[in-house]
Amino acid sequence: MLSYLDPGTGGMIAAAFAGGAAGFGVLFRMYGHRVLGLFSKKHRAQAEAARAELAVEDDEDETAPKRASTV
């Protein structure tokens, strides 16, 4: 079956691929050390350091005084 593809279809497909690549890049930036940590001690250490840093930030947030809501 022959289909008609207007000129905007190519742009739409390119935008979908660009968005998928950007999403994959963000995902890799967020979880890359965890995945690479399965294969490398260096990346495993970096992942554990990042996890410890996040745990410290979470502890600081819990001990900070709570602001009263004005709503």
DSSP file (Angstrom, degrees, kcal/mol; ACC not computed):
  #  RESIDUE AA STRUCTURE BP1 BP2  ACC     N-H-->O    O-->H-N    N-H-->O    O-->H-N    TCO  KAPPA ALPHA  PHI   PSI    X-CA   Y-CA   Z-CA
    1    1 A M              0   0    0      0, 0.0     2,-0.4     0, 0.0     0, 0.0   0.000 360.0 360.0 360.0 131.4    0.0    0.0    0.0
    2    2 A L        -     0   0    0      2,-0.0     2,-0.3     0, 0.0     0, 0.0  -0.735 360.0-163.2 -89.1 133.5    1.4    3.4   -0.9
    3    3 A S        -     0   0    0     -2,-0.4     2,-0.5     2,-0.0     0, 0.0  -0.863  17.2-125.5-117.4 151.6    1.1    6.1    1.7
    4    4 A Y        -     0   0    0     -2,-0.3     2,-0.5     0, 0.0    -2,-0.0  -0.848  22.8-170.8 -95.9 126.4    1.4    9.8    1.4
    5    5 A L        -     0   0    0     -2,-0.5     5,-0.0     3,-0.0    -2,-0.0  -0.968  12.6-148.3-116.5 115.5    3.9   11.4    3.7
    6    6 A D    >>  -     0   0    0     -2,-0.5     3,-1.8     1,-0.1     4,-0.5  -0.338  32.3 -99.2 -77.5 167.0    3.8   15.2    3.8
    7    7 A P  H 3> S+     0   0    0      0, 0.0     4,-0.8     0, 0.0     3,-0.5   0.761 119.2  63.0 -60.5 -26.3    7.0   17.2    4.4
    8    8 A G  H 3> S+     0   0    0      1,-0.2     4,-2.1     2,-0.2     5,-0.2   0.702  87.5  72.7 -71.7 -18.5    6.2   17.7    8.1
    9    9 A T  H <> S+     0   0    0     -3,-1.8     4,-2.4     1,-0.2    -1,-0.2   0.902  94.1  51.8 -64.3 -41.9    6.4   14.0    8.8
   10   10 A G  H  X S+     0   0    0     -4,-0.5     4,-2.4    -3,-0.5    -1,-0.2   0.902 110.6  48.7 -61.8 -41.0   10.2   13.9    8.5
   11   11 A G  H  X S+     0   0    0     -4,-0.8     4,-2.4     2,-0.2    -1,-0.2   0.882 110.5  51.0 -65.4 -38.1   10.5   16.8   11.0
   12   12 A M  H  X S+     0   0    0     -4,-2.1     4,-2.0     2,-0.2    -2,-0.2   0.905 111.3  47.3 -66.3 -41.2    8.2   15.0   13.4
   13   13 A I  H  X S+     0   0    0     -4,-2.4     4,-2.2     2,-0.2    -2,-0.2   0.910 112.3  50.1 -66.2 -41.7   10.2   11.8   13.2
   14   14 A A  H  X S+     0   0    0     -4,-2.4     4,-2.5     1,-0.2    -2,-0.2   0.901 110.3  50.3 -62.9 -40.9   13.4   13.7   13.6
   15   15 A A  H  X S+     0   0    0     -4,-2.4     4,-2.6     2,-0.2    -1,-0.2   0.885 109.1  51.9 -65.1 -38.0   12.0   15.5   16.7
   16   16 A A  H  X S+     0   0    0     -4,-2.0     4,-2.2     2,-0.2    -2,-0.2   0.915 111.7  46.1 -64.5 -42.6   10.9   12.2   18.2
   17   17 A F  H  X S+     0   0    0     -4,-2.2     4,-2.5     2,-0.2    -2,-0.2   0.908 113.0  49.9 -65.7 -41.5   14.4   10.7   17.7
   18   18 A A  H  X S+     0   0    0     -4,-2.5     4,-2.3     2,-0.2    -2,-0.2   0.907 111.7  48.5 -63.9 -41.6   16.0   13.8   19.2
   19   19 A G  H  X S+     0   0    0     -4,-2.6     4,-2.4     2,-0.2    -1,-0.2   0.896 111.7  49.5 -65.3 -40.0   13.7   13.7   22.2
   20   20 A G  H  X S+     0   0    0     -4,-2.2     4,-2.4     2,-0.2    -2,-0.2   0.905 111.3  49.0 -64.8 -41.1   14.4   10.1   22.8
   21   21 A A  H  X S+     0   0    0     -4,-2.5     4,-2.2     2,-0.2    -2,-0.2   0.905 111.9  48.8 -65.0 -41.1   18.1   10.6   22.6
   22   22 A A  H  X S+     0   0    0     -4,-2.3     4,-2.2     2,-0.2    -2,-0.2   0.908 111.6  49.6 -64.7 -41.7   17.9   13.5   25.0
   23   23 A G  H  X S+     0   0    0     -4,-2.4     4,-2.4     1,-0.2    -2,-0.2   0.901 110.8  49.3 -63.1 -41.8   15.8   11.4   27.4
   24   24 A F  H  X S+     0   0    0     -4,-2.4     4,-2.5     2,-0.2    -1,-0.2   0.891 109.5  53.1 -64.8 -38.6   18.3    8.6   27.2
   25   25 A G  H  X S+     0   0    0     -4,-2.2     4,-2.2     2,-0.2    -2,-0.2   0.915 110.5  46.1 -62.0 -43.7   21.1   11.0   27.9
   26   26 A V  H  X S+     0   0    0     -4,-2.2     4,-2.0     2,-0.2    -2,-0.2   0.912 112.2  51.3 -65.2 -42.2   19.4   12.3   31.0
   27   27 A L  H  X S+     0   0    0     -4,-2.4     4,-2.5     1,-0.2    -2,-0.2   0.913 110.9  48.0 -61.0 -43.1   18.7    8.8   32.2
   28   28 A F  H  X S+     0   0    0     -4,-2.5     4,-2.1     1,-0.2    -1,-0.2   0.885 109.7  52.5 -66.7 -38.0   22.3    7.8   31.7
   29   29 A R  H  < S+     0   0    0     -4,-2.2     4,-0.2     1,-0.2    -1,-0.2   0.872 114.4  43.9 -63.5 -35.3   23.5   10.9   33.6
   30   30 A M  H  < S+     0   0    0     -4,-2.0    -2,-0.2     1,-0.1    -1,-0.2   0.900 133.3  15.6 -76.7 -41.1   21.2   10.0   36.5
   31   31 A Y  H  X S+     0   0    0     -4,-2.5     4,-1.8    -5,-0.2     3,-0.3   0.256  90.7 108.1-120.4  11.2   21.9    6.3   36.7
   32   32 A G  H  X S+     0   0    0     -4,-2.1     4,-2.9     1,-0.2     5,-0.3   0.887  79.4  51.4 -60.7 -42.9   25.1    5.8   34.7
   33   33 A H  H  > S+     0   0    0     -4,-0.2     4,-1.6     1,-0.2    14,-0.3   0.836 107.7  53.9 -67.1 -31.2   27.4    5.1   37.7
   34   34 A R  H  4 S+     0   0    0     -3,-0.3     4,-0.5     2,-0.2    -1,-0.2   0.934 113.2  42.0 -65.9 -44.2   25.0    2.5   39.0
   35   35 A V  H >< S+     0   0    0     -4,-1.8     3,-1.2     1,-0.2     4,-0.3   0.944 118.4  44.3 -68.2 -47.7   25.0    0.6   35.7
   36   36 A L  H >X S+     0   0    0     -4,-2.9     3,-1.5     1,-0.3     4,-1.3   0.755 101.0  71.5 -69.1 -22.8   28.8    1.0   35.1
   37   37 A G  T 3< S+     0   0    0     -4,-1.6    -1,-0.3     6,-0.3     7,-0.2   0.710  85.7  66.7 -65.4 -19.9   29.4    0.1   38.8
   38   38 A L  T <4 S+     0   0    0     -3,-1.2    -1,-0.3    -4,-0.5    -2,-0.2   0.765 114.9  28.1 -67.9 -23.8   28.4   -3.5   37.9
   39   39 A F  T <4 S+     0   0    0     -3,-1.5     2,-0.4    -4,-0.3    -2,-0.2   0.544 120.9  47.6-114.6 -12.1   31.6   -3.7   35.8
   40   40 A S     X  -     0   0    0     -4,-1.3     4,-1.7     1,-0.1    -1,-0.2  -0.995  56.0-150.8-141.5 133.4   34.0   -1.3   37.4
   41   41 A K  H  > S+     0   0    0     -2,-0.4     4,-2.4     2,-0.2     5,-0.2   0.866 100.8  58.2 -67.7 -35.2   35.2   -0.7   41.0
   42   42 A K  H  > S+     0   0    0      1,-0.2     4,-1.9     2,-0.2    -1,-0.2   0.935 109.7  42.1 -60.5 -47.9   35.9    3.0   40.1
   43   43 A H  H  > S+     0   0    0     -7,-0.2     4,-2.3     1,-0.2    -6,-0.3   0.832 111.1  56.4 -70.8 -31.4   32.3    3.6   39.1
   44   44 A R  H  X S+     0   0    0     -4,-1.7     4,-2.2    -8,-0.3    -1,-0.2   0.914 108.0  48.5 -64.0 -42.0   30.9    1.6   42.0
   45   45 A A  H  X S+     0   0    0     -4,-2.4     4,-2.3     1,-0.2    -2,-0.2   0.897 111.2  50.1 -65.0 -40.1   32.9    3.9   44.4
   46   46 A Q  H  X S+     0   0    0     -4,-1.9     4,-2.3     2,-0.2    -2,-0.2   0.890 110.2  50.2 -65.6 -38.2   31.5    7.0   42.6
   47   47 A A  H  X S+     0   0    0     -4,-2.3     4,-2.3   -14,-0.3    -2,-0.2   0.903 111.4  48.1 -66.1 -41.1   28.0    5.7   42.9
   48   48 A E  H  X S+     0   0    0     -4,-2.2     4,-2.3     2,-0.2    -2,-0.2   0.885 111.1  51.0 -67.4 -37.4   28.3    4.9   46.6
   49   49 A A  H  X S+     0   0    0     -4,-2.3     4,-2.3     2,-0.2    -2,-0.2   0.911 111.3  47.8 -64.7 -42.4   29.8    8.4   47.2
   50   50 A A  H  X S+     0   0    0     -4,-2.3     4,-2.2     2,-0.2    -2,-0.2   0.902 111.7  50.2 -65.0 -40.3   26.9   10.0   45.3
   51   51 A R  H  X S+     0   0    0     -4,-2.3     4,-1.9     2,-0.2    -2,-0.2   0.902 111.3  48.6 -64.2 -40.9   24.4    7.9   47.3
   52   52 A A  H  X S+     0   0    0     -4,-2.3     4,-2.0     2,-0.2    -2,-0.2   0.890 110.0  52.2 -66.2 -39.1   26.1    9.0   50.6
   53   53 A E  H  X S+     0   0    0     -4,-2.3     4,-2.1     1,-0.2    -2,-0.2   0.902 109.7  48.7 -64.0 -41.0   26.0   12.6   49.6
   54   54 A L  H  X S+     0   0    0     -4,-2.2     4,-2.1     1,-0.2    -1,-0.2   0.871 108.8  53.7 -66.5 -35.8   22.3   12.4   48.8
   55   55 A A  H  X S+     0   0    0     -4,-1.9     4,-2.1     2,-0.2    -2,-0.2   0.887 108.0  50.2 -65.7 -37.9   21.7   10.7   52.2
   56   56 A V  H  X S+     0   0    0     -4,-2.0     4,-2.2     2,-0.2    -2,-0.2   0.916 110.2  49.9 -65.9 -42.9   23.5   13.6   54.0
   57   57 A E  H  X S+     0   0    0     -4,-2.1     4,-1.9     1,-0.2    -2,-0.2   0.884 109.9  51.0 -63.3 -38.0   21.4   16.2   52.1
   58   58 A D  H  X S+     0   0    0     -4,-2.1     4,-1.7     2,-0.2    -1,-0.2   0.898 109.4  50.6 -65.6 -40.2   18.2   14.3   53.1
   59   59 A D  H  X S+     0   0    0     -4,-2.1     4,-1.4     1,-0.2    -2,-0.2   0.895 109.5  50.8 -64.3 -39.7   19.3   14.3   56.7
   60   60 A E  H  X S+     0   0    0     -4,-2.2     4,-1.0     1,-0.2    -1,-0.2   0.883 107.7  53.2 -65.6 -37.5   19.9   18.0   56.6
   61   61 A D  H  < S+     0   0    0     -4,-1.9     3,-0.3     1,-0.2    -1,-0.2   0.867 107.7  51.1 -65.3 -36.1   16.5   18.7   55.1
   62   62 A E  H  < S+     0   0    0     -4,-1.7    -1,-0.2     1,-0.2    -2,-0.2   0.817 111.5  46.7 -72.3 -29.9   14.8   16.7   57.9
   63   63 A T  H  < S+     0   0    0     -4,-1.4    -1,-0.2    -5,-0.1    -2,-0.2   0.602  89.9 103.2 -88.7 -10.8   16.6   18.7   60.7
   64   64 A A  S  < S-     0   0    0     -4,-1.0     2,-0.1    -3,-0.3    -3,-0.0  -0.434  85.9 -99.0 -70.0 144.3   15.9   22.1   59.1
   65   65 A P        -     0   0    0      0, 0.0     2,-0.3     0, 0.0    -1,-0.1  -0.378  39.0-118.5 -63.7 140.7   13.1   24.1   60.7
   66   66 A K        -     0   0    0     -4,-0.1     2,-0.3    -3,-0.1    -4,-0.0  -0.625  22.3-129.4 -82.8 136.1    9.8   23.9   58.9
   67   67 A R        -     0   0    0     -2,-0.3     2,-0.2     1,-0.1    -1,-0.0  -0.645  24.3-114.1 -84.2 141.9    8.4   27.1   57.5
   68   68 A A        -     0   0    0     -2,-0.3     2,-0.2     1,-0.1    -1,-0.1  -0.512  31.6-116.5 -73.5 140.5    4.8   27.9   58.3
   69   69 A S        -     0   0    0     -2,-0.2    -1,-0.1     1,-0.1     0, 0.0  -0.571  16.9-159.4 -79.4 140.5    2.5   27.8   55.4
   70   70 A T              0   0    0     -2,-0.2    -1,-0.1     1,-0.2    -2,-0.0   0.375 360.0 360.0 -99.8   3.6    0.8   31.2   54.5
   71   71 A V              0   0    0      0, 0.0    -1,-0.2     0, 0.0    -2,-0.0   0.467 360.0 360.0 -89.9 360.0   -2.0   29.7   52.5
